[in-house]
Amino acid sequence: MAYIYLDHAATTPLLPEAAKAMMEIYTGEPGNASSIHHLGRAARQRMNDARDTIAEAVGCQPSELMFTSGGTESDNAAITGAARAGKLKGKTHIITSAVEHHAVLHTCEALAKEGFRTTILPVDETGRISPSDVEKAITPETALISVMYANNETGTVQPIEEIGDIARLHGVLFHVDAVQALSMLPIDLKRMPVDLMSFSAHKINGPQGIGALYISKRTAILPLLYGGSQERKRRGGTENVAGIVGFAKSVEHSVNSWPDKKLFMDKLRYKWVESMRAIAGSDQLILNGHHTQRVPHIVNLSFIGINRETMLMNLDLEGIAASSASACTAGALEKSHVLEAMGLPPQRLSSAVRFSFGLGNTLEELEIAAKKVETFYNRIRTNA
């Protein structure tokens, strides 16, 4: 049975051009990018070209990009590195929000053992943070503010520009997790008031296991990984040249065509929501998250009266891949900390399902998927 994949926020299919570029490296001559011989220099050139491509797409200097193993490491490196650097100046306070990815929240929890204090800001029912709450939380000891650009469960977009301006006004570093925003929202780091920004390749049809962290040239952080002098001594370890080249190919395809991609993702999202509303009824289907301040490829829907595990099981049996929360926690069937932070009532919490769209999805495919949902929806609602 061919799957209809509606879980692109978890991971995306690998772009054929990225796979081809990576295979050329995997099957070609060996070369460590730190080696000084010809093969090493060739590997370094491939890596430098890829770094130039990605840097141009997000509007920063190549030297401001540090390659990592993915979004989680980028978040850890940004928060831990900035916090520890700030501690040397007597700054031991971090501000974040209740709807951040666990890569951020758990890092802040770990830093508490080193003497750091974290303020976790609330959000409204749409999942948005109030910039005024951010400003009120800042103290003379604040080293860092960390707020995601777009939420991975609801798609809600945060007021990054306003928060960044507040951070600059108070001389506080600002980190943004842009893992779900890359290729879906405009990113121009030359003008954005951001000091650190996290990216991950596998969310934009690149390979798993590779990501990047933007570190403004004005920003000093302490390394998370020690070893050699790679990545300007900010991250020791042999670089994943094949992964980096694949990342650049996915950026060329996804980021540089984001206006057209956004338009099509909006069409897919609108069609799916309307189809589900026609099946469930407008009073039984509730959209979670902000209706306008959102990324186009993620939609979180509560099917009132149906348990989310039952819904996901039936979707899976019909060959439709969806999710109930972040892929990092969904396997444990935990409640969504994001939806809980939004203060949603139990009936919406227990019935929420995330659908996310991307490369390969078509309007015709969603019509097929909707018919499959219709075949089981009334049955499970009756038995719920």
C-alpha positions in Angstrom: 0.0 0.0 0.0 1.4 3.4 -1.0 1.5 5.8 1.9 0.1 9.3 1.7 2.8 11.2 3.7 1.3 14.1 5.7 4.1 14.3 8.3 6.7 16.6 6.7 7.2 18.5 10.0 8.7 15.3 11.4 11.0 14.7 8.4 10.9 15.2 4.7 11.8 13.0 1.7 15.3 13.4 0.4 15.5 15.6 -2.7 16.9 13.5 -5.6 19.5 16.2 -6.4 20.7 16.1 -2.8 21.0 12.3 -2.9 22.9 12.4 -6.2 25.4 15.0 -4.9 26.0 13.0 -1.7 26.5 9.8 -3.6 29.2 11.4 -5.7 31.1 12.1 -2.5 30.3 8.7 -0.9 31.5 6.8 -3.9 34.3 9.1 -5.0 37.8 9.6 -3.7 38.2 9.8 0.1 39.1 13.2 1.6 39.1 14.7 5.0 38.4 18.4 4.8 41.1 19.1 7.4 43.8 17.3 5.4 46.3 19.4 3.5 46.8 17.1 0.5 44.9 17.4 -2.8 42.0 15.1 -1.8 41.6 17.0 1.5 41.6 20.3 -0.3 39.0 19.1 -2.7 36.7 18.0 0.1 37.2 21.4 1.8 36.3 23.2 -1.4 33.1 21.2 -1.8 32.3 22.1 1.8 33.1 25.8 1.4 31.0 26.0 -1.8 28.1 24.5 0.2 28.6 26.9 3.0 28.5 29.9 0.6 25.2 28.6 -0.9 23.5 28.3 2.5 24.9 31.6 3.8 23.6 33.5 0.8 20.2 31.9 1.1 19.8 33.1 4.7 21.6 36.4 4.4 24.7 35.9 6.5 28.4 35.6 6.0 29.8 32.1 5.4 32.0 32.5 8.4 28.9 33.0 10.6 27.6 29.5 9.8 28.7 26.5 11.9 27.7 23.0 10.8 26.2 20.7 13.3 24.4 17.3 13.4 21.0 18.9 13.2 18.5 21.2 15.0 18.9 19.7 18.4 22.6 20.2 18.5 22.2 23.7 17.1 19.8 24.6 19.9 22.1 23.0 22.5 25.2 24.7 21.1 23.5 28.1 21.0 21.9 28.1 24.4 24.7 26.3 26.3 27.5 28.2 24.5 25.9 31.6 25.0 24.8 30.9 28.6 28.3 29.8 29.6 29.9 32.8 27.9 27.4 35.0 29.6 28.2 33.5 33.0 31.8 34.7 32.7 30.3 38.2 32.8 28.0 37.5 35.7 24.9 36.8 33.6 23.0 33.7 34.6 19.5 34.2 33.5 17.7 32.8 30.4 14.3 33.6 29.0 12.3 31.2 26.8 8.7 30.2 26.2 6.5 27.3 27.3 6.0 26.1 23.7 9.6 25.6 22.7 11.0 22.4 21.4 12.4 20.1 24.1 15.8 20.6 22.6 15.5 24.1 24.1 13.5 23.4 27.3 15.6 20.4 28.4 18.8 22.3 27.7 17.6 25.1 30.0 16.7 22.5 32.6 20.2 21.0 32.4 21.8 24.4 32.8 20.0 24.9 36.1 22.5 22.4 37.5 25.2 24.9 36.6 23.5 27.7 38.5 21.4 29.2 35.7 17.8 30.5 36.2 15.2 30.2 33.5 12.1 32.2 33.0 9.5 30.3 31.0 7.0 32.7 29.4 3.3 31.8 28.9 1.5 32.0 25.5 -2.0 32.8 24.6 -4.6 30.4 23.2 -3.0 30.7 19.7 0.4 29.9 21.0 1.8 33.4 20.6 4.2 35.1 23.1 3.6 38.7 24.2 6.7 40.9 23.5 5.8 42.9 26.5 6.2 39.8 28.7 9.6 39.3 27.2 10.7 42.8 28.1 9.2 42.6 31.7 11.2 39.3 32.2 14.6 40.9 31.4 16.9 41.6 34.3 20.5 42.8 34.5 21.5 39.1 34.8 19.8 38.1 31.5 22.3 36.5 29.2 20.0 35.0 26.5 16.5 35.0 25.1 15.5 31.9 23.1 12.2 31.8 21.1 11.4 29.7 18.1 10.3 31.3 14.8 7.5 28.8 13.9 6.1 26.1 16.2 6.6 22.6 15.1 3.2 21.4 16.4 0.8 24.2 15.5 2.7 26.2 13.0 2.2 29.5 14.9 4.8 32.1 14.1 6.2 34.2 16.9 6.8 38.0 16.8 10.5 37.5 16.2 11.3 41.0 14.9 9.7 42.7 18.0 11.4 40.4 20.4 14.7 40.8 18.7 14.4 44.6 18.9 13.7 44.4 22.6 16.7 42.1 23.1 19.0 44.5 21.2 17.6 47.5 23.3 18.6 45.7 26.5 21.9 44.2 25.2 20.7 40.6 25.5 21.6 37.9 23.0 18.7 36.5 21.0 18.5 32.9 19.8 15.8 31.7 17.3 15.0 28.1 16.5 14.2 28.4 12.8 14.0 24.6 12.0 10.4 24.8 10.9 10.7 28.2 9.3 13.5 27.6 6.9 12.1 27.6 3.3 8.6 28.5 4.7 9.3 32.1 5.9 11.7 34.8 4.7 15.0 34.8 6.5 17.5 37.6 6.0 20.0 37.6 8.8 21.6 40.8 7.5 18.6 42.8 8.8 16.9 40.5 11.4 17.7 41.4 15.1 19.0 37.9 15.8 22.3 36.7 17.2 21.9 32.9 16.9 19.7 30.9 14.6 19.2 27.1 14.3 18.6 25.1 11.1 18.1 21.5 10.2 18.5 19.9 6.7 16.0 17.1 7.0 13.1 19.5 7.4 13.7 20.9 3.9 14.3 17.7 1.9 17.9 17.4 2.9 19.7 14.5 4.7 19.1 13.6 8.3 22.1 14.2 10.6 23.2 17.6 9.4 22.2 21.1 10.5 23.7 24.5 11.0 23.9 27.3 13.6 24.1 30.9 12.6 26.5 32.7 15.0 26.6 36.5 14.4 30.2 37.8 14.1 29.3 40.0 17.1 28.5 37.0 19.3 30.9 35.0 21.4 29.9 31.5 22.5 31.8 28.7 24.2 32.1 25.4 22.3 29.8 22.5 23.1 32.2 20.0 21.5 36.0 20.2 21.9 38.5 18.5 19.7 40.2 19.8 16.6 40.1 23.3 15.0 37.2 22.6 12.7 34.4 25.2 12.3 36.7 28.0 13.5 37.3 26.1 16.7 33.6 26.3 17.6 32.9 22.6 17.0 35.6 20.0 17.0 35.2 16.9 14.8 35.5 15.8 11.2 32.9 17.6 9.1 30.2 15.6 7.4 31.1 16.8 3.9 28.5 14.7 2.1 25.7 15.8 4.4 26.8 19.5 4.1 26.7 19.2 0.3 23.3 17.6 0.4 22.1 20.3 2.8 23.2 23.0 0.2 21.3 21.2 -2.6 18.1 21.2 -0.5 18.6 24.9 0.3 19.0 25.7 -3.4 15.8 23.9 -4.2 13.6 24.8 -1.2 14.8 28.2 0.2 15.4 29.9 -3.1 11.9 29.1 -4.3 10.1 29.8 -1.1 7.4 32.2 -2.4 6.1 29.6 -4.9 6.4 26.9 -2.3 4.5 28.9 0.3 1.7 29.6 -2.2 1.2 25.9 -3.0 1.5 24.8 0.7 -1.3 27.3 1.5 -3.5 25.6 -1.2 -2.8 22.2 0.3 -3.5 23.3 3.8 -6.7 25.1 2.9 -8.0 22.1 0.9 -7.2 19.7 3.8 -8.9 21.9 6.4 -12.0 22.3 4.3 -12.2 18.6 3.5 -11.9 17.7 7.2 -14.5 20.3 8.1 -16.9 18.8 5.6 -16.4 15.3 7.0 -16.4 16.2 10.8 -18.7 19.2 10.8 -17.6 22.7 11.6 -18.7 22.3 15.3 -16.6 19.1 15.7 -13.4 20.3 14.0 -11.3 23.0 15.7 -8.1 24.5 14.3 -5.4 24.9 17.0 -2.9 27.7 16.6 -3.0 31.1 15.0 -5.2 31.5 12.0 -3.0 34.1 10.2 0.4 34.2 11.9 1.5 30.7 10.9 3.6 28.7 8.5 1.7 27.3 5.5 2.7 23.7 5.8 1.5 22.8 9.3 -2.1 22.4 10.6 -3.1 21.1 14.0 -6.7 19.9 14.1 -8.8 18.7 17.1 -11.5 16.1 16.1 -13.8 16.6 19.0 -15.1 13.4 20.5 -12.4 11.2 19.0 -9.3 10.1 20.9 -6.1 11.1 19.0 -4.6 7.6 19.3 -7.7 6.1 17.7 -7.6 8.7 14.9 -3.9 8.1 14.3 -4.3 4.3 14.2 -7.1 4.5 11.7 -5.1 7.0 9.6 -2.2 4.6 9.6 -4.4 1.6 8.6 -5.6 3.7 5.7 -2.1 4.5 4.7 -2.0 8.1 5.8 1.0 9.3 7.9 0.2 12.0 10.5 1.3 12.8 14.0 0.0 13.9 17.4 3.0 16.0 18.5 6.7 16.5 17.9 8.3 13.5 16.4 10.8 13.6 19.3 8.0 12.7 21.8 5.1 11.3 19.8 6.3 7.7 20.1 5.7 7.9 23.8 2.1 9.0 23.4 2.7 11.9 25.7 0.4 14.9 26.0 1.5 17.9 23.9 3.2 20.4 26.2 2.6 23.0 23.5 -1.2 22.5 23.5 -1.2 22.4 27.3 0.7 25.6 27.4 -2.0 27.2 25.2 -4.5 26.3 27.8 -6.7 24.2 25.5 -9.6 22.3 27.1 -9.2 18.5 27.6 -11.5 17.6 24.7 -9.2 19.6 22.3 -6.0 18.3 23.9 -7.0 14.6 23.7 -8.2 14.8 20.0 -5.5 16.9 18.4 -3.7 15.6 15.3 -1.0 17.4 13.3 -0.9 17.2 9.5 2.0 18.7 7.6 2.6 19.1 3.9 5.6 19.2 1.6 7.4 17.8 -1.5 5.4 15.1 -3.2 2.0 16.1 -1.9 -0.7 17.1 -4.5 -4.2 18.4 -4.4 -5.4 15.1 -6.0 -3.6 13.1 -3.3 -5.4 15.0 -0.6 -8.7 14.2 -2.2 -7.9 10.5 -2.0 -6.8 10.9 1.6 -10.0 12.8 2.5 -12.1 9.9 1.1 -10.1 7.5 3.2 -10.8 9.5 6.3 -14.5 9.7 5.4 -14.6 5.8 5.3 -13.7 5.5 8.9 -14.6 8.8 10.6 -18.3 8.3 11.2 -17.7 4.7 12.4 -15.1 5.6 15.1 -17.1 8.7 16.2 -20.1 6.4 16.8 -17.9 4.0 18.8 -15.9 6.6 20.6 
